[in-house]
Amino acid sequence: MSNAQDLLIRPPHSSGSFLVNLGKAGRENLLAVAERRDYAKGDFIFRAGSPAEHVYLLIDGRVKIFELSSVGR
């Protein structure tokens, strides 16, 4: 079983975890349609204004979230 599968089947028991609140059947349904993707440093996962078509679950690593100002900073 992969780390992602293990996390979805047996999530941490944190009251704020949406995975716990989703319930076992919901987590199994999510796992059935899940697709693993790996990103390299500097890759864009999504951009501001993009349609919300996916749910992302970070299993390992870090993600930087930012939006450029009108002057590009």
Backbone torsions as a table, in degrees:
resi	resn	phi	psi	omega
1	MET	NA	134.1	-180.0
2	SER	-76.8	166.6	177.1
3	ASN	-58.9	-40.0	-179.9
4	ALA	-64.7	-44.9	179.2
5	GLN	-62.1	-44.8	-179.8
6	ASP	-62.1	-41.9	180.0
7	LEU	-64.1	-38.7	-179.4
8	LEU	-74.5	-36.7	-178.8
9	ILE	-77.3	-41.2	-179.2
10	ARG	-127.8	75.1	-177.4
11	PRO	-70.7	159.7	175.0
12	PRO	-58.5	143.3	-176.4
13	HIS	-88.0	61.1	176.5
14	SER	-98.1	132.9	-177.0
15	SER	-62.5	-22.3	-179.9
16	GLY	-90.3	-2.0	-177.4
17	SER	-76.5	119.5	178.3
18	PHE	-64.9	-24.4	179.4
19	LEU	-67.0	-39.6	177.3
20	VAL	-65.3	-45.2	-177.9
21	ASN	-69.4	-19.7	179.5
22	LEU	-69.5	-29.5	-178.2
23	GLY	86.8	159.9	-175.4
24	LYS	-62.0	-45.9	-179.1
25	ALA	-62.3	-41.2	178.2
26	GLY	-64.2	-40.5	178.0
27	ARG	-66.2	-38.8	178.2
28	GLU	-66.2	-38.5	176.7
29	ASN	-64.5	-41.2	177.7
30	LEU	-62.3	-44.6	179.6
31	LEU	-62.8	-35.6	-178.4
32	ALA	-64.0	-28.4	-178.5
33	VAL	-108.4	0.4	-177.3
34	ALA	-68.2	149.6	177.2
35	GLU	-134.4	124.3	-179.6
36	ARG	-78.6	135.6	175.6
37	ARG	-135.6	138.2	176.9
38	ASP	-111.5	139.4	-179.5
39	TYR	-124.4	143.1	177.0
40	ALA	-90.9	160.5	177.5
41	LYS	-55.3	132.0	179.3
42	GLY	92.9	-12.5	177.4
43	ASP	-69.5	146.2	171.9
44	PHE	-91.0	131.1	176.7
45	ILE	-88.9	-43.5	172.3
46	PHE	-154.9	165.4	-179.1
47	ARG	-122.2	152.9	177.6
48	ALA	-54.8	134.7	179.1
49	GLY	90.1	-10.4	178.1
50	SER	-69.5	145.3	176.7
51	PRO	-60.9	141.8	179.0
52	ALA	-81.1	94.4	-177.0
53	GLU	-111.8	-6.4	-174.5
54	HIS	-138.7	161.8	169.7
55	VAL	-116.0	131.9	-179.0
56	TYR	-109.3	133.6	177.9
57	LEU	-122.0	112.2	-178.6
58	LEU	-81.3	117.2	-179.2
59	ILE	-92.6	-38.4	-175.9
60	ASP	-152.6	142.4	176.0
61	GLY	104.2	-161.3	-178.3
62	ARG	-134.8	153.5	177.0
63	VAL	-130.1	134.1	175.9
64	LYS	-102.7	126.0	179.4
65	ILE	-111.4	125.5	179.8
66	PHE	-153.5	163.9	175.2
67	GLU	-135.9	131.5	-179.7
68	LEU	-73.0	144.6	175.8
69	SER	-76.9	177.1	-179.0
70	SER	-64.9	-18.5	177.6
71	VAL	-99.8	9.3	173.9
72	GLY	85.0	20.9	178.9
73	ARG	-112.5	NA	NA
